[in-house]
Amino acid sequence: MQTSNSKDTPDVDYDLVIVGGGMVGSAIACGLAHSGLKIAVLEQHQPMAFSASQLPDLRVSALSVASEQFLTRIGAWKHIQAMRLCPYRRMSVWEQHRNPLLSLLPPQLQCTAFDSKDIGHSHLGHIIENRITQLALLERAADFPNVTLITPATLQNLELAPNKAKLQIVDHQGASSTLSTKLVIGADGAQSRVRTWANIGLNSDQYGQQALVINVEYQGQQEDITWQAFTPSGPRAFLPLMDVDGKHYASLVWYDSPETIQHLQGLDAAMLKEEIARQFPATLPPLVQVLGKGSFSLVKRHAQRYVSPRVALVGDAAHTINPLAGQGVNLGFQDAIRLIETLENALRKGEDIGHLSALRPYEKTRRRENQFMMAVMDLFYHTFSNTSLPLQFLRNAGLGVANQLPLGKRKVMRYAMGLEPALPLPFHKPR
Ligand SMILES: Cc1cc2nc3c(=O)[nH]c(=O)nc-3n(C[C@H](O)[C@H](O)[C@H](O)COP(=O)(O)OP(=O)(O)OC[C@H]3O[C@@H](n4cnc5c(N)ncnc54)[C@H](O)[C@@H]3O)c2cc1C
């Protein structure tokens, strides 16, 4: 990969320009690099380099086994392993209810617990800082001379003509230049400007809850479990992170009303630690300190189309989902797999990769699959936000029944790991 400062870049022709060198955009560059296409990745922020003594970032994601397999296949996983990652072997979900009547249900009927051993796997997934995944992918992309990373540079304008797209970009010193290409991939996140310039409409819906992500140091042993307790005001989640200098860290996610999240956001570290001790389940290991926090409003967004002439949208540019089941970037990597497959098929048939007919197979499968996952998340969200007593009984019993049916449980586990339904990995193995 060549690294280019946009100031020095003359108007250049590329086969493919990926706007956004985040996790999904850079994964597509790695997956398509073997095709020989001349690819540019445009990224406005250069991620900070890794050092082993850095405390964990606030932005982390639970990556499924399916995402791990994809990242291995495109040659990026080894770079993540060379930095840091935290496997989790167990996962537990339960409802933290306050109604004494619900205590009448036997304890084993109030919780679902998964263990990777039950299906012969060493782990269910990994918690990884988003920046580490991005750095690993950019490092892998650097192996390919046909991939150019243009950073820091921002897309300023996009003109779409029948046979090509023209992108006006500007670097951090204000110098602008123009790129032209057959296909623009919008991997530029939830506020995608590619989506806007391509005139692709968006369905969006704000959830009633917001999320506060809190990084903490905790005492005791390094945890290998991720858990989520549903409370009447929203879930409380625990995600273990990799040890740094022998100290244990975790990412907590506190979902609640916007007013509560705003209140928590205003607390200092010591007060927030006390509030967490009061409001999180007793399962939480004792905390040493709160390191940092950040709030996120939760918006469901779905692009009305994923493709238009000369444009394809992927990842958060195409869809955002409630993070309560940690699916967002895992779905983005599934988009990447399908788009790579679609473009390789088009190249094999000698088709123009920016032509709508070449892009449609990607949209056809991925829009439907993402729509389904969004509906499942909505069902979860609305079912667990409802405080009616009969429904509380039903969902507790549901969690318990899921826990008691080994076959069903294995199926759910494989689904959570992204292994069911299995997606083919059609493109070449890394050299
Ligand atoms: C609280 C929270 C918890 C989450 N937890 C999980 C989880 O556990 N598991 C999971 O799978 N997902 C999770 N997600 C979702 C996950 O973070 C996103 O799905 C993922 O970051 C999307 O990746 P992306 O590459 O599509 O977009 P982004 O990460 O948004 O990357 C877009 C990139 O495009 C660049 N860019 C934007 N505009 C321009 C421009 N005009 N010019 C140049 N560059 C541009 C940006 O700088 C950025 O690098 C969570 C989300 C939240 C909010």
The ligand as a Tripos MOL2 file, in Angstrom:
@<TRIPOS>MOLECULE
LIG
   53    58     1     0     0
SMALL
NO_CHARGES

@<TRIPOS>ATOM
      1 C1        -22.0150    2.1010   22.3120 C.3       1 LIG1
      2 C2        -21.7370    1.2550   21.1140 C.ar      1 LIG1
      3 C3        -21.3020   -0.0500   21.3010 C.ar      1 LIG1
      4 C4        -21.0870   -0.8830   20.1930 C.ar      1 LIG1
      5 N1        -20.6850   -2.1690   20.3880 N.ar      1 LIG1
      6 C5        -20.5390   -2.9910   19.3400 C.ar      1 LIG1
      7 C6        -20.1710   -4.3610   19.5150 C.ar      1 LIG1
      8 O1        -19.9540   -4.8270   20.6320 O.2       1 LIG1
      9 N2        -20.0590   -5.1570   18.4160 N.ar      1 LIG1
     10 C7        -20.3100   -4.6790   17.1650 C.ar      1 LIG1
     11 O2        -20.2280   -5.4510   16.1910 O.2       1 LIG1
     12 N3        -20.6130   -3.3810   16.9550 N.ar      1 LIG1
     13 C8        -20.7550   -2.5310   18.0050 C.ar      1 LIG1
     14 N4        -21.0720   -1.2190   17.7940 N.ar      1 LIG1
     15 C9        -21.2340   -0.7340   16.4210 C.3       1 LIG1
     16 C10       -19.8700   -0.4380   15.7550 C.3       1 LIG1
     17 O3        -19.1410    0.4970   16.5510 O.3       1 LIG1
     18 C11       -20.1130    0.1460   14.3650 C.3       1 LIG1
     19 O4        -21.0060   -0.6910   13.6700 O.3       1 LIG1
     20 C12       -18.8010    0.2600   13.5760 C.3       1 LIG1
     21 O5        -17.9290    1.1870   14.1760 O.3       1 LIG1
     22 C13       -19.0830    0.6970   12.1470 C.3       1 LIG1
     23 O6        -17.8850    0.6550   11.4050 O.3       1 LIG1
     24 P1        -17.7960    1.4090    9.9840 P.3       1 LIG1
     25 O7        -16.4190    1.1450    9.4790 O.co2     1 LIG1
     26 O8        -18.9680    1.0410    9.1390 O.co2     1 LIG1
     27 O9        -18.0070    2.9520   10.3460 O.3       1 LIG1
     28 P2        -17.1240    3.9120   11.2320 P.3       1 LIG1
     29 O10       -16.4860    3.1700   12.3530 O.co2     1 LIG1
     30 O11       -18.0150    5.0610   11.5900 O.co2     1 LIG1
     31 O12       -15.9790    4.3860   10.2450 O.3       1 LIG1
     32 C14       -16.2140    5.3570    9.2430 C.3       1 LIG1
     33 C15       -14.8770    5.9670    8.8580 C.3       1 LIG1
     34 O13       -15.1030    6.9020    7.7960 O.3       1 LIG1
     35 C16       -14.3390    8.0640    8.0250 C.3       1 LIG1
     36 N5        -15.0420    9.1690    7.3340 N.ar      1 LIG1
     37 C17       -16.2960    9.6260    7.5770 C.ar      1 LIG1
     38 N6        -16.6120   10.6250    6.7330 N.ar      1 LIG1
     39 C18       -15.5270   10.8110    5.9320 C.ar      1 LIG1
     40 C19       -15.2450   11.7190    4.8720 C.ar      1 LIG1
     41 N7        -16.1460   12.6190    4.4360 N.pl3     1 LIG1
     42 N8        -14.0200   11.6480    4.2830 N.ar      1 LIG1
     43 C20       -13.0880   10.7330    4.7090 C.ar      1 LIG1
     44 N9        -13.3130    9.8520    5.7150 N.ar      1 LIG1
     45 C21       -14.5270    9.8830    6.3130 C.ar      1 LIG1
     46 C22       -14.3270    8.2150    9.5500 C.3       1 LIG1
     47 O14       -13.2230    8.9780   10.0000 O.3       1 LIG1
     48 C23       -14.2410    6.7530   10.0020 C.3       1 LIG1
     49 O15       -12.9130    6.3110   10.1810 O.3       1 LIG1
     50 C24       -21.2890   -0.3780   18.8740 C.ar      1 LIG1
     51 C25       -21.7160    0.9550   18.7000 C.ar      1 LIG1
     52 C26       -21.9300    1.7540   19.8020 C.ar      1 LIG1
     53 C27       -22.3920    3.1770   19.5840 C.3       1 LIG1
@<TRIPOS>BOND
     1     1     2 1
     2     2     3 ar
     3     2    52 ar
     4     3     4 ar
     5     4     5 ar
     6     4    50 ar
     7     5     6 ar
     8     6     7 ar
     9     6    13 1
    10     7     8 2
    11     7     9 ar
    12     9    10 ar
    13    10    11 2
    14    10    12 ar
    15    12    13 ar
    16    13    14 ar
    17    14    15 1
    18    14    50 ar
    19    15    16 1
    20    16    17 1
    21    16    18 1
    22    18    19 1
    23    18    20 1
    24    20    21 1
    25    20    22 1
    26    22    23 1
    27    23    24 1
    28    24    25 2
    29    24    26 1
    30    24    27 1
    31    27    28 1
    32    28    29 2
    33    28    30 1
    34    28    31 1
    35    31    32 1
    36    32    33 1
    37    33    34 1
    38    33    48 1
    39    34    35 1
    40    35    36 1
    41    35    46 1
    42    36    37 ar
    43    36    45 ar
    44    37    38 ar
    45    38    39 ar
    46    39    40 ar
    47    39    45 ar
    48    40    41 1
    49    40    42 ar
    50    42    43 ar
    51    43    44 ar
    52    44    45 ar
    53    46    47 1
    54    46    48 1
    55    48    49 1
    56    50    51 ar
    57    51    52 ar
    58    52    53 1
@<TRIPOS>SUBSTRUCTURE
     1 LIG1         1 GROUP 0 **** ****
